[in-house]
Amino acid sequence: MPIIEIRNLSYVYHPNTPYEKKALDDISFTVGKGEFLGIVGSNGSGKSTLIQHFNGLIYPELGSILVSGQDTRDKDFREQLWKKVGLVFQFPEKQLFEATVFDELAYGLKNMGLAAAEIEMRVDEALKSVGLEPEQSRKRSPFSLSGGMMRRVAVASVLAMKPDILVLDEPTAGLDPEGSSHILQAIKKFQQDKGVTVILVSHCIDDLILLADRLAVLDQGKLLAWGLTRDVLAQENLAQYDRLLPDYLKMLFDLKKRGWVINTGLLTVEEACQEIAKILRRDGT
Amino acid sequence: MSFKGIQIIDVTKYYSSGQNQLTWALKDINITMKPGEFIGIAGNNASGKTTLARLLNGLLRPSRGRVLIDGLDTCDHRQKLEIRRRVALVFQNPENQFISPVVEEEIAFGPENLNLSLQEISRRVEEALEVMGLKELRLQAPHLLSGGQKQRVAVAAALAMRPDYLVLDEPTSMLDQFCRHELIKHLHVLNRQQGITIILISHYMEDLEKADRLVVLQKGSLIADASPQEIFQREEQLTGLKPPDIFRMAQLLGKMGYNVDCQITTREEMVAYLCRLSKSVI
């Protein structure tokens, strides 16, 4: 059984006002347990709206969402749902508010009613998961940290709650390549070690190609493609949405348009070069 | 003084982080930017990029050294307004600068404060909407737009001020590939057609590859100031930043024994080259 099931989901913002906007249009797909799903889409494609449905911040108006087989609209399920699904917002460092890193991470755990010893343990574990040394960072003010470090603290505060499903909205936005890869590796490791389901939203497919088991591609509220990463990249119709693709993939699609028989389901520049060389050699013989 | 352009002379900037501790953001920086140039500034987080941007319109003042805008010293209070008229700054997080509930009003806010005629204000608003592709969103509320749309509104608002120098602090961090490409293209058009000097901060090398010059900062020091192509070649100077895909492909194919022209920087050029190559091997 899939851990999340999205059935014919649509969502309209501010219906019957001048600001009316259809954000999601008849979306259906599933997320398997323990899977790493990447959701890609351009600006305004409905990515953030979609994921806010997963932990019940938004309830479906048309269609439905099942988490572990239960409808998110089910009132008796809500409290469980919030614990099950951890959501890391865009720019989560903006929500930091405690005086120390320890208190920041402990805040959610205290609200869950956990014992002090358990809280201590979870805080340290979560800090380590994102590559922060508990001894050095516990007592620091989160506001004395750099942007990248603040981001890691904010992510850790959600990890500490041990959600079954971790949803992250653009966790690398504004970070440099080094900071990005730090966060992404930490999330990947968390998924692999803990068997947690991870859903990562990004406008930058580069972030996801090497990490995600599956990709879901959104455009203007519609689901364009969904499947295993390589399969999605190999899809012919992806070429028309080249606004999402990194340059090397765009180039492969260009070659295809020019009549090359070339596989576009490739994950790196290196793979692309090897594929090109293979074709050139084949043509030569 | 008649010098036109921006002079950053021996600039050092530190912040006090309490208890007599200083955090160094920039150390002995010297950069001269000529009018009409398109300058890329790259560097990792905490390299001093944002500090540099804020020094350029006097939002911050150097701890040591001088920043001169067309000869006007940013430390001179009497010149503050004139400097800010000439140098527009687009912040990293566009939400930090929104003040209006409607996109077109947001863009009109700056010009309104310049005491311009109504016609002139609406002309500038139209132009900015047009250039940034925001016409359809003109009556929307900025805070309800997506991240990328917000960034475009922020740039449009700066453009409506008709600055001589436009400083953009990671304006593409929230944009998808397409919007990024469009924004960079717009900036080049502004640069060429209106002669606006563009100072673009980014850690995406794709954004900066067509800049006239690329300045690389690392931990507050200037470690490179040359053409983007030159700097991409010297990977150690990129300090972990990733050269553009096409550049990497050209290098990899070169290593595989294909004779790739080092002038190839765009996708179109690479496709044309590979197609020629495949015909010649057939």
Interface residues (C-beta under 8 A of the other chain):
Chain A: Y13 P18 Y19 G41 S42 N43 G44 S48 Q90 F91 S144 S146 G147 G148 E170 A173 G174 L175 D176 P177 E178 G179 H203 C204 I205 D242 R243 L244 L245 P246 D247 Y248 K250 M251 D254 L255 R258 W260 V269 E270 A272 C273 I276 A277 I279 L280 D283 G284
Chain B: S17 G43 N44 N45 A46 Q92 N93 L139 Q140 A141 L144 L145 S146 G147 G148 Q149 E170 S173 M174 L175 D176 Q177 F178 C179 H181 H203 E206 G240 L241 K242 P244 D245 I246 R248 M249 L252 L253 M256 Y258 R267 E268 M270 V271 L274 C275 L277 S278 V281 I282
